[in-house]
Amino acid sequence: MAALGVNPPDLSLVRVDWQQEGQPFSPATVDVAYIAVTLADDTYAKIRNQTQSGSPVTTTTQYTRVWNVQWVLYGPNAVDRARLIHSATFLDYFNDLLNLQQLFPVSDPATPTRVPEKINGQWYNRSDFSIHMNENVIETIQDGAVQSVEVLVNDSSGQVADFTVK
């Protein structure tokens, strides 16, 4: 979260990992946000630009990885908080922070949707929305290349030539 410039005032309220042990769900009166980030199978992500240069040969591959970011918010303020997060995706400040990480939100994300959910016999206020983000990826691999080759040329009378190609 710090990489995106998001520093919540109380980090004890942030779960940064999947829990190894089960935990009870938060009460319906507490605002909670879950964020799921998954790779999207997108045609744009399949286009690769590859260049080779130097000696030894360096291969550089550039492509776009497409992410789907889904927010699921619960609690009495879920609808308003989803609206605020959704609105933030249009702010220059938010986009500038993401661009520093080579992440570029795809414009026109879907509007948040209110979807109340019954959990353990109790109704929870819930609001969901998702956006796609493109990530610029550059991978560089230095290939093991042949530096020189010795060539021996023979005919029926014996060795005719011996030279090295560099």
C-alpha positions in Angstrom: 0.0 0.0 0.0 2.9 2.4 0.7 4.1 1.9 -2.8 0.9 3.5 -4.0 1.2 6.3 -1.5 -1.7 5.0 0.6 -0.9 5.1 4.3 -3.8 4.3 6.5 -3.7 6.0 9.9 -4.1 2.7 11.7 -2.4 -0.2 10.0 -3.9 -2.7 12.5 -7.1 -2.3 10.4 -5.4 -3.5 7.3 -5.0 -7.2 6.4 -2.2 -7.5 4.0 -2.3 -11.3 3.5 -4.7 -14.2 3.3 -5.4 -15.5 6.8 -4.0 -18.9 7.5 -6.7 -19.6 10.2 -10.4 -18.7 9.8 -11.6 -15.5 11.4 -15.2 -14.4 12.0 -16.6 -11.9 9.6 -16.7 -8.3 10.9 -20.0 -7.0 12.3 -22.5 -5.4 10.0 -21.9 -2.0 11.7 -18.2 -1.9 10.7 -17.0 -0.6 7.4 -14.7 -3.1 5.7 -13.1 -3.2 2.2 -11.7 -6.2 0.4 -9.6 -5.8 -2.7 -9.0 -8.7 -5.1 -6.3 -8.2 -7.8 -6.2 -10.8 -10.6 -4.6 -11.0 -14.1 -7.1 -10.6 -16.9 -7.0 -12.7 -20.0 -7.0 -9.8 -22.5 -6.0 -9.7 -26.1 -3.9 -6.6 -25.5 -1.7 -8.6 -23.0 -0.8 -11.1 -25.8 1.0 -8.5 -28.0 4.8 -8.6 -27.4 7.5 -6.3 -28.8 11.0 -8.0 -28.7 14.3 -6.4 -29.6 17.9 -7.8 -29.5 21.1 -5.8 -29.2 24.7 -5.9 -28.2 27.3 -8.6 -27.6 26.6 -10.7 -25.7 23.0 -10.5 -27.1 20.5 -8.8 -24.8 16.9 -9.6 -25.6 14.3 -7.0 -24.4 10.7 -7.9 -24.3 8.0 -5.3 -23.7 4.3 -6.0 -23.2 1.3 -5.0 -21.3 -0.1 -7.1 -18.4 -3.8 -6.4 -17.7 -5.0 -6.5 -14.2 -8.6 -6.6 -12.9 -8.9 -4.8 -9.5 -12.2 -5.6 -7.7 -13.4 -3.7 -4.6 -16.0 -5.3 -2.3 -17.1 -3.0 0.5 -19.3 -3.9 3.5 -20.8 -1.8 6.2 -23.2 1.1 6.8 -21.1 3.4 4.5 -20.3 0.9 1.8 -22.2 2.7 -0.9 -20.6 6.1 -0.2 -17.1 4.7 0.2 -17.3 2.8 -3.0 -18.5 6.0 -4.7 -15.5 7.9 -3.3 -13.0 5.2 -4.4 -14.6 5.1 -7.8 -14.4 8.9 -8.1 -10.7 8.8 -7.0 -9.9 6.7 -10.1 -10.5 9.9 -12.1 -8.2 12.1 -10.1 -4.8 13.1 -11.4 -3.2 12.5 -8.0 -4.4 8.9 -8.0 -3.3 8.3 -11.6 0.1 9.9 -10.9 0.7 7.5 -8.0 -0.2 4.5 -10.2 1.8 5.7 -13.2 4.9 5.7 -11.0 4.4 2.0 -10.6 3.8 1.6 -14.4 0.1 1.0 -13.8 -2.4 2.8 -16.0 -6.2 2.6 -15.2 -8.4 1.9 -18.2 -10.9 4.8 -18.4 -14.6 4.4 -17.8 -14.8 1.9 -15.0 -18.3 0.5 -14.2 -20.3 2.3 -11.6 -20.4 0.8 -8.1 -23.3 -1.5 -7.6 -25.2 -2.0 -4.3 -25.6 -5.7 -3.6 -26.9 -6.5 0.0 -25.6 -9.8 1.2 -27.0 -12.2 3.8 -24.2 -13.6 6.0 -24.9 -15.9 8.9 -28.6 -14.9 8.9 -27.9 -11.2 9.0 -28.1 -8.7 6.1 -25.0 -6.7 5.3 -24.9 -3.5 3.2 -22.4 -4.2 0.3 -21.2 -2.3 -2.7 -18.9 -3.7 -5.5 -17.0 -2.3 -8.5 -14.0 -3.2 -10.5 -11.6 -1.6 -12.9 -8.9 -2.8 -15.3 -5.4 -1.5 -15.1 -2.7 -1.9 -17.7 0.9 -2.5 -16.5 3.8 -1.8 -18.7 6.3 -4.7 -18.3 9.9 -4.8 -19.6 11.9 -8.0 -19.3 15.5 -8.1 -20.2 17.5 -11.3 -20.7 21.1 -11.6 -21.6 21.5 -14.5 -23.9 24.6 -16.7 -23.8 26.1 -15.9 -27.1 29.0 -17.4 -29.0 32.0 -15.1 -28.9 34.1 -16.8 -31.5 34.3 -20.0 -33.6 37.4 -21.8 -34.9 37.0 -23.0 -38.5 39.1 -25.8 -39.9 39.0 -26.5 -43.6 40.2 -29.8 -44.9 40.4 -31.5 -48.3 41.9 -34.8 -49.4 45.5 -33.5 -49.1 45.0 -32.3 -45.5 44.3 -29.1 -43.7 43.9 -26.1 -46.1 42.9 -23.4 -43.7 42.5 -22.6 -39.9 40.9 -19.4 -38.9 38.8 -17.9 -36.1 35.5 -16.0 -36.7 34.8 -13.4 -34.0 
